[in-house]
């Protein structure tokens, strides 16, 4: 149990590769139904993540994942590690090349 808790330490500095690998699983479980496996979304309610200005912006992406927007719910129930992982995954999938977000950034944004 303690090892699992340490593995999800939001204060740990994660590598981009670690976040992307974890984020792909989080995306498949929570985001893919609306934004599709290819990140192209569904016209209207579920915008594309490919080439998204929101995905490119750390502050916008953190705010939307924590607070939701329009049809997108808040994902505050996910851990800071899960949120950072899925954000980093979407920043680096679907042709995006927008860097990473660390779990500590979500932890700070929750306050």
BAPA-129186 format. One line per field, with one value per residue: residue number from 1; x, y, z of N, C-alpha, C in turn. Coordinates in steps of 0.1 Angstrom, whole numbers. Each point is the difference from the previous one (the first is absolute). Example, Ala and Ser with C-alpha at 12.3 -4.5 7.8 and 13.67 -1.06 7.14 Angstrom:
BAPA-129186
seq	1|2
n.x	132|-4
n.y	-57|11
n.z	78|-7
ca.x	-9|9
ca.y	12|11
ca.z	0|0
c.x	9|-8
c.y	12|11
c.z	0|8
END
This chain:
BAPA-129186
seq	1|2|3|4|5|6|7|8|9|10|11|12|13|14|15|16|17|18|19|20|21|22|23|24|25|26|27|28|29|30|31|32|33|34|35|36|37|38|39|40|41|42|43|44|45|46|47|48|49|50|51|52|53|54|55|56|57|58|59|60|61|62|63|64|65|66|67|68|69|70|71|72|73|74|75|76|77|78|79|80|81|82|83|84|85|86|87|88|89|90|91|92|93|94|95|96|97|98|99|100|101|102|103|104|105|106|107|108|109|110|111
n.x	8|10|4|-12|-1|11|-5|-11|12|-9|8|-1|12|-10|5|3|9|3|-1|6|8|1|3|7|3|3|6|5|2|4|8|5|-10|5|13|-4|3|-5|-7|-8|-4|-11|-3|2|-5|7|7|6|9|-1|12|-5|-6|-11|2|2|-11|11|-1|-3|10|7|-4|1|12|4|-4|4|-7|-12|1|12|0|-1|13|-5|-8|6|11|8|5|-12|-3|11|-2|-13|3|11|-8|-10|9|1|-13|-4|14|-4|7|-6|9|1|-7|6|-2|11|0|-5|9|9|-5|0|10
n.y	-12|0|-11|-4|3|-6|-10|3|2|10|-2|-12|1|-1|-10|7|-9|2|13|-1|-9|6|11|-8|-7|11|4|-12|1|13|1|-12|-2|12|0|-12|-13|6|4|-4|-6|6|4|11|-11|-7|11|2|-10|-6|6|-5|12|-6|-10|10|4|1|13|0|-8|5|12|-4|-6|10|9|-6|-3|6|-9|6|-12|3|-1|7|-9|4|-8|7|-12|-5|12|1|-13|1|10|-6|-11|8|5|-13|0|-7|-1|0|11|-2|-10|4|-6|5|-11|5|1|-13|-5|9|-5|-11|7
n.z	0|8|-6|-1|13|2|-7|7|5|3|10|-4|-5|-8|-6|-12|-2|13|-2|-12|5|12|-6|-7|11|6|-11|-2|13|-3|-10|-3|9|5|3|0|-4|-11|10|-9|11|3|-12|5|6|-8|3|-11|4|-12|2|12|1|4|-8|-8|7|8|1|-13|-3|9|-4|-12|2|7|-9|-11|-11|-1|-10|2|7|12|0|9|-4|-11|3|7|3|2|6|6|3|2|7|6|1|4|8|0|0|-10|-1|13|2|12|1|13|8|10|7|4|-14|-1|8|-5|-11|7|4
ca.x	-8|8|7|-10|-2|13|0|-9|3|-1|12|11|2|-3|5|-11|-4|-8|-13|-7|-4|-12|-11|-8|-10|-10|-8|-8|-10|-8|-2|-2|-14|-5|10|4|14|9|1|-6|-13|-13|-4|-10|2|13|10|12|12|11|2|-8|7|-1|11|13|2|-1|-10|-13|-2|-1|-13|-11|0|-5|-13|-9|-5|-10|-3|11|-1|12|7|7|0|13|11|9|8|-8|-3|13|3|-8|3|12|-3|-7|10|10|-7|-9|7|3|14|-2|7|-5|-5|3|-10|1|-7|-14|-1|0|-12|-11|-1
ca.y	12|12|2|6|14|7|0|11|12|11|9|-6|6|-11|2|1|-14|-6|7|-4|-14|0|9|-7|-8|9|5|-11|-3|11|11|-5|-1|12|6|-11|-5|8|13|9|5|-1|14|6|-1|-6|5|-7|3|2|14|9|11|-3|-10|7|9|-7|6|-3|-15|-3|5|-8|-14|2|6|-4|11|-4|-14|-7|1|2|-13|2|-13|-7|5|10|-8|-4|12|4|-10|1|13|-2|-8|7|10|-7|-10|6|10|12|0|12|-1|-8|6|-8|-1|11|12|-2|2|14|6|-4|9
ca.z	0|1|-13|-10|3|-3|-14|-4|7|-9|1|-8|-13|-9|-14|-10|-4|10|0|-12|1|9|-6|-11|7|6|-11|-5|10|4|-10|-14|-4|-6|-8|-9|1|-8|5|-9|6|-7|-3|9|15|4|-9|-3|8|-10|-3|8|7|15|3|-1|11|13|10|-5|2|14|4|-6|7|14|2|-11|-9|-9|2|7|14|9|2|13|6|-4|8|-7|-9|-12|-7|-6|-10|-12|-6|-7|-11|-11|-5|-8|-9|-10|-7|9|6|9|13|11|13|12|10|10|-5|3|14|3|-6|8|12
c.x	9|8|-9|-2|13|1|-8|3|-1|12|12|1|0|7|-12|-4|-9|-14|-8|-5|-12|-12|-8|-10|-11|-9|-10|-12|-10|-3|-4|-14|-5|10|5|14|10|1|-8|-14|-12|-4|-11|4|14|11|12|11|12|0|-8|9|-1|11|13|3|-1|-11|-14|-4|-2|-14|-12|-1|-6|-14|-11|-3|-10|-4|10|-1|13|6|7|1|13|11|8|9|-8|-3|12|3|-9|2|12|-2|-6|9|10|-6|-8|7|4|14|0|6|-7|-6|3|-11|0|-8|-16|-2|-2|-13|-13|-2|-7
c.y	13|2|6|15|9|1|12|13|12|10|-6|7|-12|3|1|-14|-7|5|-4|-14|-1|7|-7|-9|8|5|-11|-2|11|10|-5|-1|12|6|-10|-4|8|15|10|5|-3|14|5|-1|-4|4|-9|4|2|15|10|11|-3|-10|6|9|-8|5|-3|-15|-3|5|-8|-14|1|5|-4|13|-5|-15|-8|2|4|-14|1|-14|-8|6|11|-7|-4|12|4|-10|2|14|-1|-9|8|11|-6|-11|8|11|12|-2|12|-2|-9|8|-10|-1|11|13|-1|1|14|7|-3|9|13
c.z	0|-13|-10|3|-4|-16|-6|7|-9|1|-8|-14|-10|-14|-9|-4|10|0|-12|1|9|-6|-11|6|6|-12|-5|10|2|-11|-14|-4|-7|-11|-11|2|-8|4|-9|5|-8|-2|9|15|5|-9|-2|9|-9|-4|8|7|15|4|0|12|13|9|-5|2|14|5|-5|6|14|1|-10|-8|-9|3|7|15|7|2|14|8|-3|8|-8|-10|-12|-9|-8|-12|-12|-7|-9|-12|-12|-6|-10|-10|-11|-8|8|5|9|14|10|11|11|10|10|-5|2|15|4|-5|8|12|-2
END
